[in-house]
């Protein structure tokens, strides 16, 4: 949908990478979120975009920031009788952009080795005035943060700040897919590239989704 690929491009980047075409045609974003895998694709861009989740049971509904949904790998704060019935995404301000990149070893039926999503706002001079960042597969849950003290920072400065955040706050594991050291290095690369793409989109550049296919395969250089 044009609204998704332009206004919420980071979510479009991620949604196009989930599973296979069969999975994407049958599955839901709510299902991806409630699965609570720290390597999920849609959770990071939705957090960066400031999304809220709505849970419902016979006792009523409650709505809260998506970043607070997960309590650990495969676990959420949802009660046994609660269902995810909606995800609410605020409309970004003018001159905003978002992006999601993941490191992957193949193009289908893959999960992120690491992933980075960002949302930025630009002023009229093309400087970054706000940055939200969310990282996947580098902590027990999606790792979320906002840049502090940004005052008309350049895109390069913001990209460096995002990379530094990723390096400093990631607590990845080592497994058969990647070592802790490799994940810590590559998530910083993904964060930097995501800022560059999000800022370009905010400035009006038409960068197609998904960003992984536009830039290669999300491989670190």
Long-range contacts (C-beta under 8 A, 24 or more apart in sequence): 5-208, 5-209, 7-91, 7-92, 8-45, 8-49, 8-89, 8-92, 8-98, 9-97, 9-98, 9-99, 9-198, 9-201, 9-207, 9-209, 9-211, 10-45, 10-48, 10-49, 10-98, 10-99, 10-100, 10-117, 10-118, 10-119, 10-194, 10-198, 11-42, 11-45, 11-46, 11-49, 11-89, 11-98, 11-100, 12-209, 12-210, 13-45, 13-99, 13-100, 13-101, 13-117, 13-209, 13-210, 13-211, 13-212, 14-41, 14-42, 14-44, 14-45, 14-100, 14-102, 14-115, 14-117, 14-210, 15-41, 15-42, 16-209, 16-210, 16-213, 17-41, 17-102, 17-104, 17-110, 17-210, 17-212, 18-42, 19-108, 19-109, 20-108, 20-109, 29-87, 30-84, 30-85, 30-86, 30-87, 33-66, 33-69, 33-84, 33-87, 34-76, 34-78, 34-84, 35-74, 36-69, 36-70, 36-72, 36-73, 36-74, 36-75, 36-76, 36-141, 37-73, 37-74, 37-111, 38-70, 38-73, 38-136, 38-137, 38-138, 38-139, 38-140, 38-141, 38-142, 39-111, 39-112, 39-115, 39-136, 39-137, 40-111, 40-112, 40-136, 40-142, 41-100, 41-102, 41-111, 41-112, 41-115, 41-136, 43-70, 43-134, 43-136, 43-142, 44-100, 44-115, 44-116, 44-117, 44-134, 44-135, 44-136, 44-142, 45-98, 45-99, 45-100, 45-117, 45-119, 45-134, 46-87, 46-89, 47-117, 47-132, 47-134, 47-142, 47-144, 48-98, 48-100, 48-117, 48-118, 48-119, 48-132, 48-133, 48-134, 48-144, 49-89, 49-90, 49-92, 49-98, 49-119, 49-132, 50-89, 50-90, 50-119, 50-132, 51-87, 51-88, 51-89, 51-90, 52-87, 52-88, 53-84, 53-86, 53-87, 53-88, 54-84, 54-85, 54-86, 54-87, 54-88, 55-79, 55-82, 55-83, 55-84, 55-85, 56-82, 56-83, 56-85, 57-81, 57-82, 57-83, 61-85, 63-88, 67-134, 67-142, 67-144, 70-141, 70-142, 71-141, 72-140, 72-141, 73-140, 73-141, 92-119, 92-121, 93-121, 95-121, 95-122, 95-123, 95-124, 95-202, 95-203, 96-120, 96-121, 96-122, 96-202, 97-122, 97-197, 97-198, 97-199, 97-200, 97-201, 97-202, 97-203, 98-198, 98-201, 99-194, 99-195, 99-197, 99-198, 99-201, 99-207, 99-211, 100-194, 100-210, 100-211, 101-190, 101-193, 101-194, 101-197, 101-211, 101-212, 101-215, 101-218, 102-136, 102-137, 102-190, 102-212, 102-218, 103-186, 103-187, 103-190, 103-218, 103-219, 103-220, 104-212, 104-217, 104-218, 105-177, 107-217, 111-137, 112-136, 112-137, 113-137, 113-177, 113-178, 113-183, 113-186, 114-138, 114-172, 114-178, 114-183, 114-186, 114-187, 114-190, 115-187, 115-190, 116-162, 116-166, 116-187, 116-190, 116-191, 116-193, 116-194, 117-194, 118-162, 118-191, 118-194, 118-195, 118-198, 119-198, 120-158, 120-195, 120-198, 120-199, 120-202, 121-202, 122-199, 122-202, 122-203, 123-152, 125-152, 126-155, 126-199, 126-203, 127-152, 127-153, 127-154, 127-155, 128-152, 128-153, 128-154, 128-155, 128-157, 128-158, 128-195, 128-199, 129-153, 131-158, 131-161, 131-162, 131-195, 133-162, 133-165, 133-166, 133-191, 133-194, 135-166, 135-169, 135-170, 135-187, 135-191, 137-172, 137-183, 137-187, 138-166, 138-170, 138-171, 138-172, 138-183, 138-184, 138-187, 139-169, 139-170, 139-171, 139-172, 140-171, 143-169, 143-170, 145-169, 155-195, 155-196, 155-199, 158-195, 158-199, 159-191, 159-192, 159-193, 159-195, 159-196, 160-192, 162-191, 162-192, 162-194, 162-195, 163-188, 163-189, 163-191, 163-192, 164-188, 165-191, 166-190, 166-191, 185-220, 186-220, 189-220, 189-221, 190-218, 190-220
